[in-house]
Amino acid sequence: MSNMPNIEQGSKESDIVESLTVLKARNGPITDLDEIMNVIQNIIPLYLSLKLDTLRLLFCIISKSPLILAQLVTYTNSIDQGQQTSHDKKSSKLYKDFTFRMLFSQSDCLYNNLMVAKKNRVEGQFIKSLFFGSRLFNMLSTHYNILQYLEVMNIQWKYLCGNNINETINESLFPYISDLMLAELSLHPVFATDSLFDKLFLAYDECYKYFLKIFLVRSNRFNSKRMIIKYLIPYLESLSNKQNYQTIYLILSNLSAFKYFDTISLINIKSASLQEIIVRNLPSVTGYSIFMNLASKFGKIDEQIDNQIAVLLVMLLTFSINNDQKATISHNSEFLSIVTTRLGHMNYEVRERTMYIAKLVSNNELKYDSNYQITIPNLQFNMDPSLPVNLKLLRSEAKPTELITRDLILGMDKLTVNYDSLIENSTDSDDDDELETEIKDIVFLKDLMEAYINIGRGQSANQIPLLKRTTQLVRQKRFLPLEVNYYSTQLLSSITSINNTREEDNFEPWRINALVSILVVVPEQIQNLFKILFNSELSIQQRISLLTSIALSARELRGIDDDQVHKPEYDFPTARLPWDELQTKENLIEDIPRPGIINPSGLSEGATVWKSQKLNLKSNKNSETENRFRKMAPLFFYPLVHGWKNGIDLGSFDQLFKSHYISTMRIVHNCAYPVHDYEMMTEELEQILTEAQSQGIPILEE
């Protein structure tokens, strides 16, 4: 083996070419540490002045050696540590630019490393950590964001998908490759999924075939189930519509995915169409097991999910449970006990759902006259798994997004810090700004997420336009809750974490409006907002804004219209599928005084009274609004109770925060009426109010 001639800074390019040629002639990865450091310290700093052929030779050598890449990461990180001089900063940026350019230009880098990994299990874990365990990305992250990194990784994956390349990869490597895919998917819950599925494996036929090959040949069951349940299903659910459920069925069928579903994974799916596709294809034994598990949950009567469970039970009885299994269920003592318990419930819908399902179990032999129905999609599609897959149907076209906006005046003085005279003016001079125009043109939530990624990278001036666009776009998509839900966790985190770096007066109200818009469209995301409130490092202003958004979203869900909440109107019609209609029959609400409300400060408060539409109240039309909060009330109220009981200590801001905290609890409590455990909520609130008064916490007027 020839030794690499030593290169010193200032060497001629011909000497560099000679040294690199010697390294390439070895036809294998470079492992000698002296040679590696010679390349890193004396050749890479000159890469901008090298001829293109020399640069390609350098890229080729580095792409074939995991050790060079690892040392390059370590060396660059060592420059970044401690106080940097201007020379250090330039040097660090040079190495990062070089690494990124190499990954972008050398599309076979991942493939070359795979060829090394197949020889040694330890090397394989090392390479996985390097590419997808964040080592490379963490080094690059000060200059390149996650989207850019995923883009260069897609270039690497696409090279692997080529027929002339993937045929050279032994099947014994497929489990390892599936490990790498899962590792990349864990880098970012939204962008990595979008990168691998939307832009690669479910975008190109040859990549789709390779994807199937990886997960169907020798891939272990755990990897396949995790990829399908945790990543693929949420992605497909966000895209599902009446045009593409045939394609979704074929993808799941091609992956032999239906055997991986259980009770929890099925109930976590919000799309009734997707649930039905899965239920229709469950193995018979699995369908029966899921039915009995769901029946047990059905017996606990959780109003938040009772209708969802009922729909799943109907699907299982219609498409999965056979007559013999129905006969077994109809004589099952546990099931009969569940039916008896539910028939004694005070809620009319609980009883009707029970009888509807009982009739299906008996194959309609049970005589019970009622017009009540539980509607399921009852999709019409060809269940032949050998049909060709049309991947183009997964992609939705942009919908018209002309918005009618109106002036907005926000006065948060009663709920948070004062924000007086905030007026949105459509003639704002900032509208001419190019970046702000780009934000206003965003029509997809994934592009909205990308815009949040760019915050802090020279685009901090666009924070308020971005929060405004979030409010508009999320509310525009209120009839597409599955899409909003898919991106909402990351949106909540991004909206909460951005800082008002320019100290703009309107910033916090627009942050609040953006948060409220998400909670109103997908109220179940309140659970993630509480995780942020209780588990994240936040400023006092961020915490108060979160509390305000909780209070305002509770009021809007309850049907109360607050002027400070921005609700854009639209000039195009939108309709929901019949089985996805909101439950609008749960009567109306009207704000009137209610005696006996907890009011330690003698405050005048509004309350809500349950009234049937049949009473035909003589009230203002605008005061009659659907109550969407009733089922969500426990999710809003009890985490606040637990948070208080677990202890709150914010030092000098303690009293200020607790005062807003109590105010939020009282608003949520008032909105909860007439939830079934309202008396229990009242007792909890009374106890907390007593504790707050003993601590000298001021109670804010509402």
N, C-alpha and C positions, 0 to 999 in steps of 0.2 A: 504494500500500500504506500503510495507516494505521499510525502509530507507536504502540507500546504505551505508555500512560501510566506514568510511573515510580511504583513502589510503594515506600514506606518502611515500616520497622517501626512498627507502631501504626496503620497505615492502616485505614480503615473497610472492612467486607466489601463494601460496594457499590462501592468503588473497585477492589477486587480483582476483583470480577465483571466490571467494565467492562474492565479490562486483559486478563483472560483471554478475554473475548468478542472483543476485537480480535485476539488471537492465533489463536483458533479460526477466525475469519472468513477468514483467509488460505488455509485449506484445504490446508495443506502443512506440512512440518516446519519448526521454528524453527531458524534458522542464525545469527542475530545474537547474538554472545557477550554483549553488555551486557544484552540482554533475557533471555538464559538465566540469567545470574548474578543478575539481579533476581528471577527466579522462585525460584531455589535459595536465595538468602540472605534474601529478604524475604517470600515467600509460603509456601513449604513449612514454615517453622518455626511457622506459624499454623494448620496443617492440622487439628489436633485441635479447634480452636474454630470451624471453618468449617461452614456448613450442608451437608447432604448433597448438594444440587444443585450447590453451589459446588465441593465436593470432587470430584464426578464430572467437572465441567468441567476441573478441574486434572489429574485422572488422564488424561482424554481427550487433552489437549494434550501431556502428557509421553509418553504411549504412542505418539504419532505422530512423535516426534522422537528419533532415535538420538543426536543430539548433546547434547540435554538429559540423557538417561540417562547418557551417557559422562561429562559434566561433573559430574553428581550423584555418580557413583562416584569421580571424581578428587577432588572437594571433600570427600566423606566420608572418603576415605583420608588427605587432608591433615590432617584433625582428629585422626585416630588416630595420626599420626606424632608421635614425641617424647613428652615427659612431659605427661600429660593432667591438667587440673584436673577437679574434679567437674562443672563446667559443660560442659567439653569432652566428658566421657563421656555426659552427658545429651543433648547436642546430637548426638553421633555416633549414639547409640541412636535418637534421633528420626528422623534421616535414613534409617537402616536399616529402622526400622519402617514409615516412609512408603513406601519403595521396595518392600518386601515386600507391603504392603497394596495398592499400586497393581498389582503383578503378579498378585495374587490376585483383585482386583476387576475389573481391566480385561483381560478374556479375549482381546481383540483386539490386544493389544500386539505380539505376535510377528507377527501378520498385517500390522499397520500398518508394521512395520519391513521386512517382505518387500516391500511395495509400494514402499518407498524403495530396497531393494536391487536391484530389477529394472531400475532406471534407470542404475545405476552399479556396475561390478564392484568397485571399491575400497570403495564403501559396503557392498557385500555381505560382503566379508572383515572389515570393521570391525564389522558387526552380528554376524557369526559369532563373532568374538573376544569381543564384549560379552556375549552370552547363553551361549555354550557353550565359550568359551576361558577360562572361570573368572574373568573380570573382575568380573562382577556377583556371582557366588557368593563369590569371595574377599572382596569388600567386606562381604557379608552374613554370612559364616561365623562371626564372633564371637558372633552372636546366633541364627543359624538354621543347622541342620545340613543335610547333603546331601539327606536325605529330604524335608525341608520345601521345599527349593529345587526338587527334582524334581517335587514335588507341584504347585507353581505352574506349572512348565513343562508339566505334563500338562494343566492348564487351558488353556494357550495352544494346545497341539497339538490338543486336543479341539475347540476353536473352528475350527481349520483343517479338521477332518474333516467339518464340517457341509456337507451337499449344497449349500445356498444360498451357502456361502462358497467351497468348493474349486472350484466351477465358474467363479469369477471369477479364479482363478489361472492364468496362461498356462502351457502345457506347457513353455515354454522355461525356466521356473523350477524344474522338477522335479529336474534334476541338483543345483541349489543346495540344494533342500530335503533331498535325500538326504545332501548334505554336512553339513547341520545335524543331521540324525538321528545320523549317525556321530560327529559332534563331541560330542553329548550322551552317546552310549553310551560314549565314552572318558572321561567325567567320573568314572565309578565302574564297575568291571567287573561288579559284582553288582547294585547298587541301580538304576543307570541302565537296565540290561537289564530288570529286573523292572518298573520304572516304565513304560517304553515298550511292552514286549510284554505283560506280565501284566495291566497296568492300563489299557491303551489299545488298541494296534493288534491284539492277539489277544484282546481282551475284548469289543469292540463291533463289530457287523457293518459299520456305516458307516465306522468307523475302519480296519477290515481292508481294505475295498474301496479306501479312499484309499491305504493302505499299498501295496497291489498296484499301484495306478495310478502311484505315485511311482517304484517300482522297475522297472516294466515299460515305461514310456513315457519314452524318451529318457534314462534313467539310464545313466551310463557303466558298463561292465563291471567296472571296478575297484571302484567303490562297491558294486555289487550283490554281487560275490564276497566282499568284506570284510564286509559286513553279514551275509551268510548264513553264511560259514564261521567267522568270529571271534565273532559275537554270537548269531545265531539258533540255530545248531546246538547249542552248549552249553546254551542255555536249553531247547530242545525235548528234549534228551537228559536233562536233569534231571527232566523231567516224564513221560518215556516210560513207558508201561505197556501191558498187554495190552488195556486198554479204549480207548486213544486212538491206536494206531498208524495207523488209517485216517485220522484227522484230520491227523496229522503228515504222512502221505503227500500228502494233498490240499493242505496249505499249501505244501509243497516243490514240488509239481507246479504249483500256481497261480503260484509265483514263478519257474518254469522254472529251478529251482535245481540240478538234477542235472548240468548241464553244467559246473558250477564245481568239482566234486570231483576231487581227484588222490590220489596214493598217500599223501602225508603227512596230508592232511585226513581221509582215510578211516581210517587207522590210529590217529589221535588220538581217534577216537570209541570209547568204552568199551561202549556199549550194542549188543549183538548185533542186537537188533530194528531199531534205527535203521540200523545198517550194512546189514542185509539190504534195508530199504526203498530205500536209496540204490543198492545193487548191482543190484537188480532193474530199476532205471530208468536205469542208465548207458548212454550211447551205446556202441555195439558197439566202436568203435575205442578209446574211453577205457577200457573194461573190459579189453581185451587189453593195453593199455599198462600199466595198473595191475597186472595179473597178472604181467607180466614183471618189473616193478620189485619187486613183493613176492617173487617167486621168487628174485631176487637177494639180498634180505634173508634169505629162508628158508635160503639156502645158507651164511649166516654163523653160523647156529645160536646165537642169543642166547636163552638159556633164559627170560629175563624176558618175552619177547614171542613166543616160538616158537609157543605154542599159539594166541595171538591171530592171528598171521599165517596159521597153518594154517586157522583158521576162515574167515578172509577168502578164502583161496584156494579153499576148498570152496564158499563162496557164489558166487564168480566163475564157477567151473566149472559150478555148478548153474543159475545164473540169467542169466549174462551172456555167457560164452564159447560161441560156436557150434561145430559139428562141424568146420568147415574150420579154425578157429583152434586147436582141440584137436589136429588133425592136424599143424599147423605146430609147435605146442609140443612134441609127442611126438618130433619129429625135430630139435628145436633143440639144438645141441651144448652150449650153456650150461646148459640145463635138465637135460639128461642127465648132465652133470658134477655138477650140484647133487645129483641123485638118488644118484649113485654115492658122493659124499662123505658124504652123510647116512646111507646104509646101512652105512657103516663106523663110525658113531658108537657109543660104548659105551652110551649111554642108550637103553633099550628104547622109550620113547615117541617119541623122535626118529625111530627107524627105522620104527615103526608109522605115524606121521603121514606119513612120506615115501611108504610103499607105498599108503596110503589115497588120497593125492592122485594118485599115479602111475596107480592104477586108474581114477580119474575122468577123467584126461587121455586114457586109452586107451579111454574109453567102456566100462569094465569088461571089456575084452578081455584085459587082463593077469590071469593066473591066480595068485592068492595067497590062501590060506585063512587068515582071521583074523577074530576077533570084534570087533576094535578098530574103533571108530567115532568120527568127529568130528561132534558134534551141532550143528546150526544151528537157529534158531527155526522156519523153514519156515512163515512167517506166512500166514494165510488172510484176504485182504481184497480188496475190489473196486478194481481199478486203473483205474477210469474217472475221469479228472481233472475231468469236468464235474459230478460229484456235489456237492451242497451241503456246505459245511464247517460242522460243529458245534463251534464254539469252546468251548462249555461243557465238552466232554469233556477239554479240556486241564487243567482244574482238578481236582486231587485233593481228596477230602474228608478231613477230619481223622480220623485213626485213634485208637482207644482208647489212652490214654497213662497208665493207672494203673501206677504204679511200685512195686515192693517194694524198699525201701531197707534197708540194714543198717548197723550201727555200723562205723566205719572207724578203724583205728589206723594212723597213718603214722609210720614211723621212717626218715628219709632219711639217717641219720648216716653210712652207708657210701658213699653216692653224692653227697651234697651237704651243705650246711650243716645242722646239727642242727635237727630239728623234732620235739621230743619231745612225747608225750602229746597228739597231735592226735586228737580224737574227734568224729565227727559225731553230734550228738544230735538226734533227731527232735523233741524237746520244746524246742528252742532258742527263747528268748523272741523272737528276731528274726523268727520265723515269723509273728508277728502283724503285722509291718510290711506295709503295703499294697503298696509297690513290690516287696518280696521275693515277695509272693504272686503278683504279676503275672508275675514271672520264672519262678516254679514252674509257672505255667499255660501257658508257651510250648510250643507243639507243632510249630512250623515253624522250620526253620533260618534262613529269611530274617528272621523275627521275632527270632531270637537275634542275628543280625547287627545288627539295628536297636537292640537293647539295648546292644550294644557301642559303637555310635555315641553313645549317651547317656551313656556313662561320661565323666566330666570335665565334664558339664553338670548338676551338682547331684545326681548319683545315684551318686557314688563309693562310698557305703555298700553298694551292691549288687554289689560286685565278686566277693566270695566266693560268694554265692548264684548269681551268673551263671556262674562257673567250674564250680560244682557242677552246674548245669542243663546246661551244655555237655557235661560228662562223661556225664551221664545220657542226654541226648537223642541225642548222636552214637552212643553204644553201642546205644541202642534202635534206631537206624536202620542197624545194621551189615549188615542184609540189603538195604539200599537204598544201596549204595555210590555210585551215579551221582549221587544227590541230595547226599550228603555231599561227594563230590569237587567238585561245582559250587561249593559255598560254602567249601571247605576252605582255599583260598589266602588269602582274606580273613580267615577265622577264625584261621588260624595267625598272621597279621600282627597282628590285634587282640589276641589272647591274649598274644602276646609283648610287645607294646608297652605294655600297661597297667602302671601303677605301683602299688605298695603304699602308697598315700598315707596310709592309716590305721595303717600299721605293724602289721598283724595277723599273728600267729604262723602261722596256717594258710594264708596267702596263697600262698606259693611251692609247697607240696605240691599245692594245688588247681590252680594254674597247670600244674604238671607233669602232673597227672591229665588235665586237659583236652587238653593237647598229645598225650599218649599215646593217648587215646581216638581222636583223629583219625588218628594214624599207624597204629593197629591196624586201623581200618576201611578206610583208603585209604593203604597203605604207600608208594605211589609219590609221595605228597606229601612224603616225606623230602627230595626235591630242593629243594622250596620252603623247607623248614625250614633247609637248609644255606645257601641264598641269604640268608636272614635272619641266620643266625649269622655268616656271613663278610662280609656287605655292609652291615649295619645298625649304627647307633650304639646300642650296648646297654651296660647296666651290667654289672658283674662278676656280680651275682646273676642277672640275666637270662640271661647266657651259661652259667652253671653249670646253671641250670634247663633250658636247652635241651639241654645235654649229658646231663643226667639223663633227660630225656624220650626222647632217642635210645637210651640204654642200656636203659631199661625197656621201650620198645616193641619193641626187638630181642629181648629175652628173652621177651616175651609172644608175639610172632610165632613164636619158636622153640618155643613150647609150655611155657615155664617160668612157673609161677604165683607172682607176688610178692604178698605180703599188703598191701604199701603201695600197690598199684594198685587203685583202686576199680572194681569191675565190678558194676553194678546188675543185678538180675534182674527179670523181667517176668512178669506174670500173664496174658499173651495170646499165642497162637501166631502165628508168622510163618513163611512158607514162601517159597522161591525158585522162580523158573521153572526148568524142566529145563535150559535152555541157559545159565543163570546160576549154576549150582551151583558151589560152591568145589571145587577139585580136592583131594579128601580121600584119594586112594589112594596118596599118596607116602610111605606108611609112618609109623611112629611113632618117638618119641624117648624116651630115658630118661636121667636125670642119673646118671652114674657117674664115678668118677675115671678120667682118661685119662693114661697115662704120656707123657712127652715134651712136655708143654705148657709154653709159655714162662712161666717163673715166677721172675723175677730176685730176688724178695724171699722166696723160700721159701714162697709163699702156698699155701694149700690151696684148689684151685679145682674147681668142677664142670665137667664136659664132656658132650658129647653123642655118642651112638653111633647109627648108622643100623641099624634093625632092621626086618625084614619082619613084617607081621601074622601070617604063617603060622608064625612061630617060637613063637607063643603063650607069651610070656614070663610067668614067675610074678612079676609085679611089681604094685605097688599100682595100681589102676585110674586114680587121679588123676595118676600119673606118666606115663601114656601119652597123649600129646597130638599133635595134628596139627602138622607142621612147615610153617609158612607163610613162614618166613624164608629158606629156601634160595635161592629165585629173587631175593629182594630184597637178599641179603647184599652184592653188589657196590655197590649204590646206597647202602648204609649205610656200608660200610667205606672205599672208595676216596676219597670226598670228604674224609674225615678225614685220610687220608694226604696228599692234595694240600694241604689246609689247613696241615698241619704243615710240609711242604716249602716252601710259599710264605712261611713265616715268621710267627711269633706274637710280638707284643710288647705286653704290657698293663701295662708299667711296674711299679709296686710290686705289682700283682696277678699278675704273670707266672707265678711259680712255682705259686701256688695254682691258677690256671686250667689251666696245663699238666699239673699233677698230675691234675686231674679229666679233662682231655682224654685223657691216656694211659689212665686207668682205663676211660673210655668205649670207647676203641679196643680194649682187651683184652676187654671184655665182648662187643662186636660180633664180634671175631675168634673168640672161643670159640663164639658162637652160629652162626657161619657154617658150621662143620663139619657135613656133608661136602661143601661146595660144590666144584665141579670145579677151581677155581684156589686151593684152600685153601693149598697149599704156597707159592704166590706171595704170598698174603696174609701167611703166616707170615714169609717173608723180609722183607717190608716192615715188619712189626711189630718184628721183631728189630732191624732197622736203626734204627728210631725209638726203641726202648727203649735202645739203646746211646747214641744222641745225648742222650736225656733223662738218662741216668745221668751222662754226661760234663758235663752242665749242672747237676748236683746237684738234679734234679727228684725230689721224694719220690714214690714209687709207692704209691698208696692201696691198702689191702686191700679186697677185694670181698666 
